[in-house]
Amino acid sequence: MTNPVSPTASDTPDAPTIGAAPALADPPREFPIQRGCPFAPPAEYAAMRTDDPVARVTLPTKREAWVVTRYDDVRELLSDPRVSADIRRPGFPALGEGEQEAGARFRPFIRTDAPEHTKYRRMLLPAFTVRRVRAMRPAVQARVDEILDGVLDGGGPVDFVTVYANAVSTSVICELLGIPRHNLEFFRDVTRISGSRNSTAEQVSEALGGLFGLLAELIAERREEPRDDLISKLVIDHLVPGNVTMDQLLSTLGITINAGRETTTSMIALSTLLLLDRPELLEELRQDPLLMPAAVDELLRVLSVADSIPLRVAAEDIELSGLTVPADDGVIALLAGANHDPEQFDDPERADFHRTDNHHVAFGYGVHQCVGQHLARLELEVALETLIRRVPTLRLAGDRDQVAVKHDSATFGLEELMVTW
């Protein structure tokens, strides 16, 4: 096998087009497919796993790609060195034009290949080890308690996504980096625009430009007066020696913020809604708080909010489930499809906090597996345990059918969740 080769400027056209596809009898189905239930993947995934596990689809950009739904195929795809994550490749299966154009310009490291991806990942890894994250628990707990104090003091009803889920996830990543908590909704707005499949390249660039402006000011401050935070460490250890440029550091910090806060916000809010919908699970956690780590992993598996984030291009012909994905075609590893595969998980639609051998792929798989997964688990454990313990009367404040979900975002989640107590 050979390593994927990054394209040169001459083979990266301004308007990327997908590689030629073999002629098929039936037209490709449209993708993405909306969820019917917020706690489960689209019902079509089950049929695809059985009848069409490597399926041809048409994306919102009108280009075509392949989607993979079986657990074994997803893991094989994401660990195959013949698969590229480089967003500049013509066949990259972006779900929105704005995403690909802005990504090719700003180069987030999750959309790159080795050795570039390896370089930036190694810069971040020391801040997200199990040991470092474990040491953060008291600080995370203190921040969650402070946020919840403010919510309870203000009285209900409130939008849970804004006042709690987003506040927790954004505060934690900002404090890790050393960013002041002056405007938590600013970061949510940046992610809402940059992560929307409906945003134009201009809108994405404008949103990221605002974020990069804030970060550039902080980087300049840390050059002069370093502190005990991640921005300072990256500036002193990598920017000052010339290991990275200013643009590269801004891109790395930007994707760390966006990816770190958006998925965790979605998981906190969606997990809370699931627990309110299924009081028997909520009671299990009340009776045995030690179940929380296992419960978090099971919620990650069941909800799979990052379902279609692993976007790839085949650098060579690749065979999956007896079918060939041609070289230069885009392919999407569906994490929710894999995490609900009955060949891997018994009764996969059921949330079972006592499930053993829960080797889900909610954080991806292979060299691109989420670098911040340990911090995400910690945030979820603390946010959910504190909420269950301190607000036993938490309940929905409106009609369950009116809960607003996000279907057009890179990360599935809730737009709003009105609650009271």
Sequence and secondary structure as in RCSB ss.txt:
>XXXX:A:sequence
MTNPVSPTASDTPDAPTIGAAPALADPPREFPIQRGCPFAPPAEYAAMRTDDPVARVTLPTKREAWVVTRYDDVR
ELLSDPRVSADIRRPGFPALGEGEQEAGARFRPFIRTDAPEHTKYRRMLLPAFTVRRVRAMRPAVQARVDEILDG
VLDGGGPVDFVTVYANAVSTSVICELLGIPRHNLEFFRDVTRISGSRNSTAEQVSEALGGLFGLLAELIAERREE
PRDDLISKLVIDHLVPGNVTMDQLLSTLGITINAGRETTTSMIALSTLLLLDRPELLEELRQDPLLMPAAVDELL
RVLSVADSIPLRVAAEDIELSGLTVPADDGVIALLAGANHDPEQFDDPERADFHRTDNHHVAFGYGVHQCVGQHL
ARLELEVALETLIRRVPTLRLAGDRDQVAVKHDSATFGLEELMVTW
>XXXX:A:secstr
        GGG  SS         SS  EESS   SSTTS  THHHHHHHH SEEEEE TTS EEEEE  HHHHH
HHHT TTEE  TTSTT   SSHHHHHHHHHH  GGG  TTHHHHHHHHHGGGGSHHHHHHTHHHHHHHHHHHHHH
HHHH S EEHIIIIIIHHHHHHHHHHHT   S HHHHHHHHHHHTBTT  HHHHHHHHHHHHHHHHHHHHHHHHS
  SSHHHHHIIIIITTTSS HHHHHHHHHHHHHHHHHHHHHHHHHHHHHHHH HHHHHHHHH GGGHHHHHHHHH
HHH TTTT  EEEESS EEETTEEE TT EEEE HHHHHT TTTSSSTTS  TT SS    TT  GGGS TTHHH
HHHHHHHHHHHHHHH TT EESS GGG EEESSBSS EEEE EEE 
